[in-house]
Amino acid sequence: MPVLYISEAEVVRDPAALFNHVRSGYEVVVEGEGSPIALVLPHGEKEPSADAEYDAWFVAQIDQALADPRASIASEDVEAYFAKRRHAAALKIIGMTG
C-alpha cells in the first residue's frame, strides 16, 4: 500500500484532501514539527507490526498455554501461597525472623 506523508498544517488547511487520499488507498502519515503524529489507514487495514516474527512467537506461546491439558491451580491456592510469602517478607523486613 502506498504511503503518503503530509504536514499537520496541510491537514488543517484541507482536511477533505486527507480523507480523499485514504479513500484512494494510501496510508497517510501526518507529520508535525518533523515527526510523525498520526497514521491514518483505510478502513479494514491494520497497522503493520514492528516485529511480526515476535508477534507470531507470542501468539504461539499463548496458544500453547491455553492448550495445556494440565489442571490449573485454583485462585484461592495462589492467593494463600502469596499471602504467606508477603507475610514472611514483611517479618523479614522488620527483623522478626532470620
C-alpha positions in Angstrom: 0.0 0.0 0.0 1.5 3.4 -0.9 2.4 5.7 1.9 1.9 9.5 1.7 3.5 12.0 4.2 1.7 15.3 4.8 2.1 18.0 7.3 -0.3 18.8 10.1 -0.7 22.3 8.5 -1.9 20.7 5.3 -4.5 18.6 7.2 -5.7 21.8 8.9 -5.8 23.7 5.6 -7.6 20.9 3.7 -8.9 18.0 5.8 -11.0 16.7 2.9 -7.8 16.0 1.0 -6.6 13.7 3.8 -9.7 11.6 3.5 -9.5 11.6 -0.3 -6.0 10.1 -0.1 -7.2 7.5 2.4 -10.2 6.6 0.2 -7.7 6.2 -2.7 -5.9 3.5 -0.7 -3.0 5.5 0.8 -1.6 5.1 4.3 -1.3 8.7 5.3 1.4 9.8 7.9 0.7 13.2 9.3 3.8 15.0 10.5 4.1 17.9 12.9 7.3 19.7 13.5 9.3 17.0 11.7 7.9 13.9 13.5 5.0 11.6 12.8 2.0 12.4 14.9 -0.7 10.3 13.3 -1.2 7.4 10.9 -4.4 7.2 9.0 -5.2 3.9 7.4 -8.0 2.9 5.0 -10.9 1.1 6.8 -10.2 -2.5 7.4 -6.4 -2.1 7.4 -4.3 -2.8 10.5 -1.1 -1.0 11.3 1.8 -3.3 10.4 3.6 -4.8 13.3 7.0 -3.5 14.1 8.2 -7.1 14.7 5.9 -9.7 13.0 8.2 -12.6 14.0 7.9 -11.7 17.7 4.2 -11.3 17.4 3.9 -14.8 15.8 6.1 -16.3 18.6 4.0 -14.5 21.3 0.7 -15.8 19.8 2.1 -19.3 19.6 3.1 -19.1 23.3 -0.4 -18.0 24.3 -2.0 -20.8 22.2 0.4 -23.4 23.8 -0.5 -22.2 27.3 -4.3 -22.3 26.6 -4.0 -25.8 25.1 -2.0 -27.1 28.2 -4.0 -30.2 29.5 -2.6 -30.0 33.0 -5.0 -28.9 35.7 -4.9 -25.2 36.6 -4.2 -24.0 40.1 -7.2 -22.6 42.0 -7.0 -18.9 42.5 -7.6 -19.4 46.3 -4.5 -21.6 46.5 -2.4 -19.0 44.6 -3.7 -16.2 46.9 -2.9 -18.2 50.0 0.6 -19.0 48.8 1.5 -15.4 48.0 -0.2 -14.2 51.3 2.2 -16.4 53.2 5.2 -15.1 51.1 4.2 -11.5 51.7 3.8 -12.1 55.4 7.2 -13.8 55.6 8.8 -10.9 53.7 7.2 -8.3 55.9 8.5 -10.1 59.0 12.0 -10.3 57.5 11.9 -6.5 56.7 11.1 -5.6 60.3 13.7 -8.1 61.6 11.4 -10.6 63.4 12.8 -13.6 61.6 16.1 -14.6 60.1 
